[in-house]
Structures are given as structure tokens and as C-alpha cells.
Amino acid sequence: MTASLRSIFPLTTGAFVGALGAILWQRSLPPVEGSPEERIAILENDLKKSRAEFHALEDTGPRKRFGASTHDNVRSIAKAIKDGRPVSPDDIFNSFKPLMRDISPLTERINMIESKRRAEARAGEYARRYGLSPEQQKQLVDTLVLHDNEQAKSLQGLLESDHVSMRDYLKATRDFDNDQGIDEFMGTALKGEQRQEFLTQRLSEKAGRVQSEADGQVQRIDDVVKLDDSQRHQVFLYMAQGSRHYNPEMQFDGLQEGVNPLPQGTNSQQAMLKVLRPEQRETYEKHRQERLEKAREDAAQIGLTLPNDWNMDDDIGF
């Protein structure tokens, strides 16, 4: 199974397995006799019995209000694979959506805890570095948590839709930015030299991310077509400009003069192909097709079928 196909399972389940285990273990302990917890447990048991009796009388037809459950969907996929019918990664993703929706209250709580921990760590770092007051620290924490929650709600909204693909969801998770809002807040909170120091530090921090990403992309292309120095510099700049962290003010080590900016209306992949010589493009396209065929073979071994528009150059983990 390819790395991209495997990624959906830890993505959808890894964040809350540990918390589920702790909760289930705690709930497995018997409540203290005569305690409120014991009375609640008795009531819950009576409720379960009532529900069981109700469902025994209920029509056994398909669910009309809530749709198919994850269990139903997984059984359907298993049967399709057994019967030799095509099953795509989106089919698997959609089959887990009901489960992901059902446990969203738990994942939301986990996200809130993790979000506050990250925000407090970031605020502590900036308080030490730039002398933020306790009130400013609190405001920074609140700002980061607010943006995190807004992004988390946006991801949850994707799960609520029956028309969002696995690719859409993974792209949204990749674009999740834990530092969203920090530049605006710190740019307002700081003044004079401290503000300039912060802006310079943040630009350098982002430039490091962009350079690392672009270097990796250039290396992968160079392994296929053997770029010359001029091509390497030009492709690097195109890939850097394609990053969501890119800023025109960034300076990169060893980047020669004379390289062109990314043409307007062109993405980095399209621009890169124009830099290659005809024989290099032919080699690159052949390599892409071989990777695609290999991905299809790997998927077929486990009974999956890749969509016709599967893009091996899509930089979201596929």
C-alpha cells in the first residue's frame, strides 16, 4: 500500500485513540456504592434496555434520518472488494465520515486542549524574547486559540459534507496553520526596534521553511532529469514562490541573480515544466506515468482503484 493510501487511517484515528482508551478504562471501573455515579450507571443501564426493546420493534429497513453507519459502509466496501467491484480511496474516506462526525465532540475537546498548550508555549517564548506583559501573553493565547478553533470548525464542516473528497480534506489539514493570527497580533503589540526584530525573525523563520520545502522539491526533480545549475536556481525559485509561506522580501542562500519570478496565473508545476528541455520533459513525463502505474498496481493489490484524475504531482502527500 502506498504512503498516501496509508495516511488516511492515522489521520482519521490517531489523534483520539489514546484519549478513547483512557476514557474507556476509567469507565470500566465500578462506581462507588450509593454514589451519584452509581445511580447514573443504573439509569444508563435502564435506558439501554429501553432502547434495545424499542429497536426490536422498529422497522429493520435502511436508516432514514442518519444514513448508513460506518459499520454499514465498511461492510459494503468489504463486499465490493470481495465481488471485484472498484473501490476508491474516497469510498473509504466517506465510509469513515459517520464515525468521524460521531466522535467530533471528543476530537474537539482534544483539539482545544492541544491548541491551548501550543498557544501557551508560543506566548511564553515571545514573552521571554520580547518582554510581553501578562495581559499581552493572555491576549496572544486567546488569539491563537481562537484562530485554531476557527480552522478546526472549518475542517469539521468538510466532514459534514457528503461532497468533500479525501484529497480536499487532506489539503485542508495540510494548510492548517497553528501560527495564524500571530503576525497581526505581535505586529500591533510591539513597537519600534522590538517590532522590527520580530518581523525580521518571523521572515527568517518562514524563509527557512520555504527553502527546506523548495530544496526537497528541486532534489526530487533533479533525481529524475538532472538539472543544470541555471535550471536548478530557476526551479527552486518557482517552487519557493508556490509555498504558502513565501514572501517576496525573502532572501535565499546561494540563489543567483537573473532568475525570473513565477508568471502570473501559472502554478509552480506548470512553470517548472517550461524550464525543462524537451528531452527532460519527456523523461519527466515518463517518470510520472511510471509512478502512476506503480500506484495503481499497489492499490489494486488491496482491492482499490485510483481515480482517473489522480495527480502524482499534487503536493499534498499523494
Sequence and secondary structure as in RCSB ss.txt:
>XXXX:A:sequence
MTASLRSIFPLTTGAFVGALGAILWQRSLPPVEGSPEERIAILENDLKKSRAEFHALEDTGPRKRFGASTHDNVR
SIAKAIKDGRPVSPDDIFNSFKPLMRDISPLTERINMIESKRRAEARAGEYARRYGLSPEQQKQLVDTLVLHDNE
QAKSLQGLLESDHVSMRDYLKATRDFDNDQGIDEFMGTALKGEQRQEFLTQRLSEKAGRVQSEADGQVQRIDDVV
KLDDSQRHQVFLYMAQGSRHYNPEMQFDGLQEGVNPLPQGTNSQQAMLKVLRPEQRETYEKHRQERLEKAREDAA
QIGLTLPNDWNMDDDIGF
>XXXX:A:secstr
  HHHHHHHHHHHHHHHHHHHHHHHHHHS   TTSHHHHHHHHHHHHHHHHHHHHHHS  S  SSS   HHHHHH
HHHHHHHTT    HHHHHHHHHHHHHHTHHHHHHHHHHHHHHHHHHHHHHHHHHH   HHHHHHHHHHHHHHHHH
HHHHHHHHHH TT  HHHHHHHHHT  TTTTHHHHHHHH  HHHHHHHHHHHHHHHHHHHHHHHHHHHHHHHHHH
   HHHHHHHHHHHHHTSTT  TT   TT  TT     TT  HHHHHHHHS HHHHHHHHHHHHHHHHHHHHHHH
HTT    TT  TT TTT 
